[in-house]
């Protein structure tokens, strides 16, 4: 055991302290993952050493190869995970083991306390080191940064803080480079000292780690217990679905099964291997502001970066590896942004991923539905951002409509009504509210299928000029709508053409006078058959749903809407004959339309008062 002299005590970040409390008290039963996470961290350290050694070969002049050793010690009840990777300086130990310097920590803690089994969350949130406290009552970390003479020891018993101090001479002699993590195991974790148990975990979770994992028994010679091969460089014919599932879990740090696997090698002007996965569950950071991808870039099996933007942001849920044979090993992260070879790889791989999703949608619709349910709102970001692939992304998209769920635009166009030339949609907060929206009335009377769009991103991508198969997409809450050439489903349906209508000019003039500057215009509606009124945007204005969303973010003001009225509705007809109540009735039409659009009336108290007066008048009181 390491003796720590002149140790300095420091508190944990508040989130770390709370996280450790949950770990120590075992909020779930799956404890094997602690070893997977420590091995994964060790592998990352070895990767970083190889990368930094490209520019500074002196870091590996001692000839020690990057490797990972697992050392069980039954006599001392300790399990050690040792790597010869990049190592950590004093401040790095404090930063990496005393804080969680990333967003999402609070969300993780919330989800962890709710989850029955939080194993999947550990990998997703990148807090794997702390999982070791599920099995250890104390952890001692000794580390020497490559190229440094200083060795530091970090230790903690999983309480409110940790200690850090210079290593003793004996401890420093054990760590020539890299990091040694010694777990002082709890009594109920003794099984992790058994060689067969360690081998089982490594085979299940870490077999494809590219560096040798050596088991160092108390007796006998160290032996390698993983295959240490770059699975993406092997032929597809050599691999089983189980191999891919294991590789996905190791690369992505996940516990779910991949919903889609894409593995191929590109040859020609550029040569590179691709192994990509679509998860079956949402990662926690899917909607973070940075929208960073998680595909790792390798060059000839050497890890370069995990943030090289190898796919567009709308495919950021994809996990995996791209390994180039042509890029220079000493490429910097700054050069990655503008490298033309990488741009070509990005373009080709993006098209291949979308093509694979298309094939999945045709041949395995249930699997595709699983991906769309989890990541559809993200993919739809591409409808706004990726003009080149917009048609393909529209073909991929699945929608809830007035006719059903998971409907494709091809299905919708195939079911067009006679004389229908446009694809209609409504944007709102919920499917239930949209289904009751009065703007659907005339479309419903003709059996026209309408897209019901409720994801926040829908308000943005629909603002672009869009068409699918030559059919433009048209909002039912924006501009003019005329269904006159499309026949009614039933001639006796809601379109009551034979009923007397109010005089348009007189009624509109009365309403305009009553509403004043509240609206930009008042006009007779082609959308309504049963309701009295609705609010729409002008043809050149933004859709009202987008305006509301932008206004909530202080990115624009809501413009004055157009009030459309149903001239055959009794309330509208009453306006022309009841001049005493004309203003109240006009305001009521406007405020009802606001409520049906999901807005509050400008003056709720006045609205309630007007409504009460009209009800009492109707009751003869």
C-alpha positions in Angstrom: 0.0 0.0 0.0 1.3 3.5 -0.9 2.2 5.7 2.0 1.2 9.3 1.4 3.4 11.9 3.1 2.4 15.6 3.4 -1.0 14.9 1.8 -3.1 17.8 0.9 -6.9 17.3 1.4 -9.4 18.7 -1.1 -13.2 18.4 -1.3 -15.0 16.8 -4.2 -17.1 18.9 -6.5 -20.7 18.8 -5.2 -21.9 16.7 -8.1 -19.0 14.2 -7.6 -19.8 13.9 -3.9 -23.5 13.1 -4.7 -22.5 10.7 -7.4 -20.1 8.9 -5.1 -22.8 8.6 -2.5 -25.0 6.8 -5.0 -22.1 4.6 -6.1 -21.1 3.6 -2.6 -24.6 2.7 -1.7 -25.0 0.7 -5.0 -28.1 2.1 -6.6 -28.1 -0.8 -9.0 -26.8 -4.4 -9.2 -24.5 -4.5 -12.2 -21.1 -3.9 -10.8 -18.9 -5.7 -13.5 -18.8 -2.5 -15.5 -16.3 -0.8 -13.1 -13.5 -2.9 -14.7 -14.7 -2.1 -18.2 -14.6 1.6 -17.4 -11.2 1.5 -15.9 -9.8 -0.5 -18.9 -11.5 2.0 -21.2 -9.9 4.9 -19.4 -6.5 3.1 -19.6 -7.0 2.5 -23.3 -7.7 6.2 -23.8 -4.5 7.1 -22.0 -2.5 4.7 -24.3 -4.2 6.3 -27.3 -3.2 9.8 -26.1 0.4 8.7 -25.6 0.6 7.3 -29.2 -0.8 10.6 -30.5 1.4 12.9 -28.5 4.4 10.8 -29.4 3.9 11.5 -33.1 5.1 15.1 -32.4 7.3 14.3 -29.4 9.0 10.8 -29.9 10.9 11.4 -26.7 7.9 10.4 -24.7 8.4 6.7 -25.6 12.2 6.5 -25.8 12.3 4.0 -22.9 10.9 1.4 -25.2 8.0 0.5 -22.9 5.0 -0.4 -25.2 1.5 0.9 -24.4 -0.3 -1.8 -22.5 -2.7 -2.5 -19.7 -2.1 -4.8 -16.7 -4.6 -6.2 -14.3 -3.0 -7.4 -11.0 -5.2 -9.2 -8.4 -3.7 -9.6 -4.9 -5.7 -11.8 -2.6 -3.4 -11.3 0.3 -4.0 -7.6 0.3 -7.5 -7.7 -1.0 -6.5 -5.3 -3.8 -7.1 -5.2 -7.5 -4.8 -3.0 -9.6 -5.3 -1.7 -13.1 -2.1 -0.3 -14.5 -1.4 1.4 -17.9 1.7 2.7 -19.5 -0.2 5.5 -21.2 0.2 9.3 -21.1 -0.2 9.6 -17.3 -1.4 12.6 -15.3 0.3 15.5 -13.6 -0.9 16.8 -10.2 -3.5 19.3 -11.6 -4.8 16.7 -14.1 -5.4 14.3 -11.2 -7.4 17.0 -9.4 -9.3 18.0 -12.5 -10.0 14.5 -13.8 -10.8 12.7 -10.6 -12.1 15.5 -8.4 -14.6 17.2 -10.7 -16.9 16.3 -13.6 -16.0 19.0 -16.0 -18.9 18.5 -18.5 -22.5 19.4 -18.8 -25.2 16.9 -18.1 -24.0 15.8 -14.7 -27.1 17.0 -12.9 -29.2 15.2 -15.5 -27.2 12.1 -15.0 -27.7 12.1 -11.2 -31.4 12.6 -11.7 -31.7 9.7 -14.1 -29.4 7.5 -12.0 -31.6 7.8 -8.9 -34.7 7.0 -11.0 -33.2 4.0 -13.0 -33.7 0.4 -11.8 -30.4 -0.5 -13.4 -28.0 2.4 -14.1 -25.3 0.4 -15.9 -26.2 2.0 -19.3 -26.1 5.5 -17.8 -22.5 5.1 -16.5 -21.1 4.7 -20.0 -23.4 7.3 -21.5 -22.3 10.0 -19.1 -18.6 9.4 -19.0 -18.3 9.1 -15.2 -17.0 5.5 -15.3 -14.0 6.0 -12.9 -16.4 6.6 -10.0 -18.1 3.2 -10.7 -15.1 1.7 -9.0 -16.4 2.8 -5.7 -19.2 0.3 -6.0 -16.6 -2.4 -5.3 -13.8 -0.5 -3.5 -13.8 1.0 -0.1 -10.6 3.0 -1.0 -8.9 3.9 -4.2 -5.3 4.9 -4.6 -4.1 6.4 -8.0 -0.4 6.8 -8.7 0.5 8.6 -11.9 3.5 9.9 -13.8 3.0 12.1 -16.9 5.1 10.9 -19.8 8.3 12.8 -19.9 8.0 14.1 -16.3 10.1 13.3 -13.3 7.2 14.0 -10.9 4.9 11.2 -9.6 1.7 12.0 -7.7 -0.6 10.0 -5.6 -4.4 10.6 -5.4 -6.5 8.7 -2.8 -10.0 8.7 -1.6 -12.4 6.5 0.4 -15.4 7.8 -1.5 -16.4 10.4 1.1 -16.5 14.1 0.8 -13.1 14.6 -0.6 -9.7 13.2 -1.6 -6.0 13.6 -0.7 -3.1 14.3 -3.1 0.6 14.2 -2.4 4.0 13.4 -4.0 4.6 9.7 -4.3 7.0 7.9 -2.1 10.2 6.7 -3.6 8.9 3.1 -3.6 5.6 4.1 -5.3 7.5 6.2 -7.9 9.7 3.3 -8.8 6.7 1.2 -9.7 5.3 3.8 -12.2 7.9 4.7 -14.9 5.1 6.1 -17.0 1.3 6.1 -16.9 -1.1 5.4 -14.1 -1.6 2.7 -11.5 -5.1 2.4 -9.9 -5.3 0.3 -6.8 -8.7 -0.7 -5.6 -9.0 -1.8 -1.9 -11.9 -4.1 -2.4 -15.0 -4.4 -0.2 -15.5 -7.8 1.3 -18.4 -8.6 -0.9 -16.3 -7.9 -4.0 -13.7 -10.6 -3.5 -14.8 -12.4 -6.6 -13.0 -9.8 -8.7 -9.7 -11.2 -7.5 -10.4 -14.5 -9.3 -8.6 -14.9 -12.6 -11.6 -16.5 -14.3 -13.9 -13.6 -13.3 -11.5 -11.0 -14.6 -11.1 -12.9 -17.9 -14.9 -13.2 -18.3 -15.4 -9.5 -17.9 -12.5 -8.6 -20.3 -13.9 -11.0 -23.0 -17.4 -9.6 -22.6 -16.6 -5.9 -22.6 -13.0 -5.2 -23.6 -11.8 -7.8 -26.0 -11.4 -5.3 -28.8 -9.3 -2.8 -26.9 -6.4 -2.3 -29.2 -3.7 -2.5 -26.5 -2.7 -5.8 -24.9 -4.5 -6.4 -21.6 -2.3 -8.6 -19.4 -3.5 -10.6 -16.4 -0.7 -10.7 -13.9 -1.5 -13.6 -11.5 0.1 -13.9 -8.1 1.8 -17.0 -9.4 3.0 -17.7 -12.9 3.7 -15.5 -15.9 1.6 -12.6 -17.1 -0.7 -13.5 -20.1 -2.7 -11.5 -22.6 -6.4 -12.0 -22.2 -7.8 -9.9 -25.0 -7.6 -10.2 -28.8 -6.3 -6.6 -29.1 -7.3 -6.3 -32.7 -8.9 -3.4 -34.6 -12.2 -5.1 -35.4 -13.0 -2.6 -38.1 -9.9 -3.7 -40.1 -11.1 -7.3 -40.2 -13.3 -8.8 -42.9 -17.1 -8.9 -42.3 -17.1 -12.6 -43.1 -14.9 -13.2 -40.0 -17.3 -11.4 -37.6 -20.5 -12.5 -36.0 -23.4 -10.3 -34.7 -22.1 -10.9 -31.2 -18.7 -9.5 -32.2 -20.3 -6.3 -33.5 -22.5 -5.9 -30.4 -19.4 -6.3 -28.2 -17.5 -3.8 -30.3 -20.3 -1.3 -30.2 -20.5 -1.5 -26.4 -16.8 -1.0 -26.1 -16.5 1.8 -28.6 -19.6 3.7 -27.6 -19.4 2.9 -23.9 -23.0 1.7 -24.0 -25.1 -1.2 -22.8 -27.9 -1.2 -25.3 -27.8 -3.2 -28.5 -27.0 -1.4 -31.8 -30.0 -0.9 -34.0 -27.9 -0.6 -37.1 -24.4 -1.7 -38.0 -22.4 -0.3 -41.0 -19.0 -1.9 -41.7 -17.1 -1.5 -45.0 -13.8 -0.5 -46.5 -13.4 2.2 -49.1 -10.7 1.8 -51.7 -9.7 4.1 -54.6 -8.6 7.7 -54.3 -8.7 7.3 -50.6 -8.5 4.1 -48.4 -10.3 4.0 -45.1 -12.2 1.5 -42.9 -15.6 2.4 -41.5 -17.4 0.8 -38.5 -20.5 2.7 -37.5 -23.5 2.0 -35.3 -26.9 3.5 -34.7 -27.9 3.1 -31.0 -31.3 1.8 -30.0 -31.5 4.2 -27.1 -31.0 8.0 -26.9 -27.6 9.1 -25.5 -28.0 11.7 -22.7 -26.3 14.5 -24.6 -28.2 14.3 -27.8 -29.6 17.8 -27.6 -26.6 19.6 -26.1 -25.9 23.0 -27.6 -22.5 21.9 -29.1 -24.2 19.0 -31.1 -20.9 17.2 -31.2 -20.5 13.8 -32.9 -19.0 10.8 -31.3 -17.3 9.0 -34.2 -13.6 8.5 -33.5 -10.9 9.2 -36.1 -7.9 6.9 -36.4 -5.0 7.0 -38.9 -3.5 3.6 -39.5 -4.8 2.3 -36.2 -3.5 5.4 -34.2 -6.2 7.3 -32.4 -6.3 11.0 -33.5 -9.5 12.6 -32.3 -13.1 11.9 -31.2 -14.4 15.3 -32.2 -13.2 15.6 -35.8 -16.8 16.2 -37.1 -16.7 13.2 -39.4 -20.5 13.3 -39.8 -22.9 16.3 -40.0 -24.5 17.4 -36.7 -27.8 15.8 -37.6 -26.2 12.4 -37.5 -24.4 13.0 -34.2 -26.2 10.0 -32.6 -24.0 7.6 -34.8 -21.2 6.0 -32.9 -18.1 4.2 -34.2 -14.7 4.5 -35.9 -13.3 5.7 -39.2 -9.7 4.6 -39.8 -7.8 6.3 -42.6 -4.8 5.0 -44.4 -4.0 8.3 -46.2 -4.2 11.1 -43.7 -0.9 12.2 -42.1 -0.3 10.9 -38.6 0.8 14.3 -37.4 -2.4 16.1 -38.5 -3.4 18.6 -35.8 -6.9 19.2 -34.5 -6.9 22.6 -36.2 -6.0 21.1 -39.5 -8.8 18.6 -39.2 -11.4 21.3 -39.8 -10.2 22.3 -43.2 -8.5 19.1 -44.5 -9.8 18.3 -48.0 -9.2 14.6 -47.7 -11.3 14.5 -44.5 -14.0 16.6 -46.2 -14.2 13.9 -48.9 -14.4 11.2 -46.4 -17.1 13.1 -44.5 -19.2 13.5 -47.7 -18.9 9.9 -48.7 -19.6 8.4 -45.3 -22.6 10.7 -44.8 -24.1 9.5 -48.0 -23.4 5.9 -47.1 -25.1 6.3 -43.7 -28.2 7.8 -45.2 -28.3 5.1 -47.8 -28.1 2.5 -45.1 -31.0 4.1 -43.3 -33.0 4.1 -46.5 -32.4 0.4 -47.0 -33.3 -0.3 -43.4 -36.6 1.6 -43.9 -37.5 -0.5 -46.9 -36.3 -3.9 -45.7 -36.5 -3.8 -41.9 -39.2 -1.2 -41.1 -39.5 -2.2 -37.5 -35.8 -1.7 -36.9 -35.9 1.6 -38.8 -38.9 2.7 -36.7 -36.8 2.1 -33.5 -34.1 4.4 -34.9 -36.6 7.0 -36.0 -38.5 7.1 -32.7 -35.2 7.7 -30.9 -33.5 10.1 -33.3 -36.1 11.4 -35.8 -36.1 15.0 -34.3 -32.3 15.0 -34.8 -32.4 13.7 -38.4 -34.9 16.4 -39.2 -32.4 19.1 -38.4 -30.8 18.0 -41.7 -33.9 19.2 -43.6 -32.9 22.7 -42.6 -29.1 22.4 -42.8 -28.4 20.0 -45.6 -29.8 21.3 -48.9 -27.9 18.7 -51.0 -29.6 15.8 -49.2 -32.9 17.3 -48.4 -35.0 15.1 -50.8 -33.4 12.0 -49.4 -34.0 13.1 -45.8 -37.6 13.9 -46.6 -37.9 10.4 -48.0 -36.5 9.0 -44.7 -38.8 11.0 -42.5 -41.8 9.4 -40.8 -44.8 11.4 -39.7 -47.8 11.3 -37.5 -50.7 12.5 -39.7 -54.5 12.7 -39.6 -54.5 9.3 -41.2 -52.1 7.4 -39.0 -48.5 7.1 -37.6 -45.1 6.4 -39.1 -46.3 7.6 -42.5 -43.8 8.4 -45.2 -44.2 11.3 -47.7 -44.3 8.7 -50.5 -47.3 7.0 -48.8 -49.0 10.4 -48.4 -48.4 11.4 -52.0 -49.7 8.0 -53.2 -52.9 8.7 -51.3 -53.5 12.2 -52.7 -57.1 13.1 -53.4 -58.3 14.1 -56.9 -56.9 17.5 -57.9 -54.7 17.7 -54.8 -51.3 19.3 -55.7 -49.7 20.1 -52.3 -48.7 18.2 -49.1 -50.3 20.0 -46.1 -49.1 20.2 -42.6 -49.7 21.9 -39.2 -47.1 22.7 -36.6 -48.0 22.7 -32.9 -47.3 21.5 -29.4 -49.1 18.2 -29.3 -50.9 15.8 -31.7 -54.1 16.0 -29.6 -54.3 19.8 -29.9 -53.5 19.7 -33.6 -56.2 17.2 -34.3 -58.8 19.5 -32.8 -57.4 22.6 -34.6 -60.2 24.3 -36.7 -57.8 24.8 -39.6 -58.2 21.1 -40.3 -61.9 21.3 -40.9 -62.1 21.8 -44.6 -59.2 19.4 -45.3 -60.9 16.8 -43.1 -64.2 17.3 -45.0 -62.3 16.3 -48.2 -60.3 13.4 -46.7 -57.0 15.2 -47.2 -54.2 13.8 -45.1 -52.3 16.4 -43.1 -48.9 16.1 -41.3 -49.2 16.9 -37.6 -45.7 18.2 -36.6 -44.9 18.6 -32.9 -41.1 18.5 -32.5 -39.6 21.9 -31.9 -37.3 21.5 -34.9 -40.4 21.2 -37.1 -41.1 24.9 -36.9 -37.7 25.6 -38.4 -37.3 23.1 -41.2 -40.8 23.8 -42.5 -39.8 27.5 -43.0 -37.6 26.5 -45.9 -39.1 26.1 -49.4 -39.7 22.4 -49.6 -41.1 19.9 -52.0 -41.1 16.2 -52.3 -41.6 14.4 -55.7 -42.5 17.8 -57.2 -45.2 18.4 -54.6 -44.7 21.5 -52.4 -45.3 21.4 -48.7 -47.9 23.9 -47.5 -48.8 25.1 -44.0 -52.5 25.2 -43.2 -51.8 28.2 -40.9 -50.0 30.4 -43.4 -51.1 32.1 -46.6 -54.1 31.3 -48.7 -55.6 27.8 -48.9 -58.2 26.9 -51.5 -59.6 23.3 -51.6 -62.3 24.3 -54.1 -61.2 21.8 -56.7 -60.9 18.8 -54.3 -64.2 17.0 -54.0 -65.9 16.5 -50.6 -65.9 13.1 -49.1 -69.7 13.5 -48.5 -71.8 16.2 -50.2 -73.7 16.4 -47.0 -70.6 16.9 -44.9 -69.4 19.8 -42.9 -69.2 22.1 -45.8 -72.7 23.7 -45.5 -72.7 25.6 -48.8 -76.5 25.9 -48.8 -76.7 27.7 -45.5 -77.0 31.5 -45.7 -73.8 33.4 -45.3 -73.2 36.7 -43.7 -72.5 39.6 -46.0 -68.7 39.5 -46.3 -67.9 43.2 -46.8 -70.2 44.4 -44.0 -69.1 41.8 -41.5 -65.4 42.2 -42.2 -65.7 46.0 -41.9 -67.4 45.6 -38.5 -64.7 43.2 -37.2 -61.8 45.3 -38.5 -63.2 48.4 -36.8 -63.6 46.5 -33.5 -60.2 44.8 -33.5 -58.2 47.7 -34.8 -54.4 47.1 -34.6 -54.7 43.6 -33.1 -54.8 42.0 -36.6 -53.2 42.8 -39.9 -56.3 41.8 -41.9 -59.7 40.1 -41.6 -60.9 37.8 -44.4 -63.4 35.0 -45.3 -61.9 31.6 -44.6 -61.6 28.6 -47.0 -60.2 26.5 -44.1 -63.2 26.5 -41.7 -66.5 24.6 -41.9 -67.7 24.3 -38.4 -65.7 26.8 -36.3 -66.2 30.5 -36.3 -62.7 31.8 -36.7 -59.0 31.1 -36.8 -55.7 33.0 -36.9 -53.2 32.5 -39.7 -50.0 34.1 -41.0 -49.7 36.0 -44.3 -48.1 34.3 -47.2 -44.8 36.1 -46.8 -44.7 35.9 -43.0 -43.3 33.2 -40.8 -45.5 30.4 -39.7 -47.1 31.3 -36.4 -45.6 28.3 -34.6 -42.1 29.4 -35.6 -42.8 33.0 -34.5 -44.0 31.8 -31.1 -40.9 29.7 -30.7 -38.5 32.5 -31.7 -40.3 35.0 -29.4 -39.8 32.6 -26.4 -36.1 32.8 -27.1 -36.1 36.6 -27.6 -35.2 36.1 -31.2 -38.0 38.1 -32.8 -41.4 39.6 -32.3 -44.8 38.0 -33.2 -46.3 39.9 -36.1 -49.9 40.7 -36.3 -52.0 37.7 -37.5 -54.8 37.5 -40.1 -58.2 36.7 -38.6 -60.1 34.3 -40.9 -63.9 34.0 -40.3 -66.5 31.5 -41.3 -69.3 33.6 -42.8 -71.8 30.7 -42.3 -71.2 30.5 -38.6 -74.1 31.9 -36.5 -71.8 33.9 -34.3 -70.3 35.6 -37.3 -73.8 36.2 -38.9 -74.9 37.8 -35.6 -72.3 40.5 -36.0 -74.0 42.1 -39.0 -77.4 42.4 -37.2 -76.4 43.1 -33.6 -74.5 46.4 -33.7 -74.7 46.8 -29.9 -72.7 43.6 -29.3 -70.5 43.8 -32.4 -67.3 44.8 -30.6 -67.7 42.2 -27.9 -68.5 39.5 -30.5 -65.5 40.6 -32.7 -63.2 40.4 -29.7 -64.6 37.0 -28.7 -63.9 35.7 -32.2 -60.3 36.9 -32.0 -59.7 35.6 -28.4 -61.3 32.2 -29.2 -58.9 31.9 -32.2 -56.0 32.7 -29.9 -56.9 30.0 -27.4 -57.4 27.4 -30.2 -53.8 28.3 -31.4 -52.5 27.7 -27.9 -52.1 31.3 -26.9 -53.5 33.2 -24.0 -55.9 36.2 -24.7 -54.1 39.5 -24.3 -56.5 40.3 -21.4 -57.8 37.1 -19.9 -60.0 38.9 -17.3 -61.7 41.0 -20.0 -62.2 37.8 -22.1 -63.9 36.0 -19.2 -66.1 39.0 -18.5 -67.2 39.3 -22.1 -67.9 35.6 -22.3 -69.9 35.7 -19.0 -72.0 38.6 -20.3 -72.8 36.8 -23.6 -73.7 33.6 -21.8 -76.0 35.5 -19.4 -77.6 37.3 -22.3 -78.2 33.9 -24.0 -79.9 32.7 -20.8 -82.2 35.8 -20.9 -80.7 37.3 -17.7 
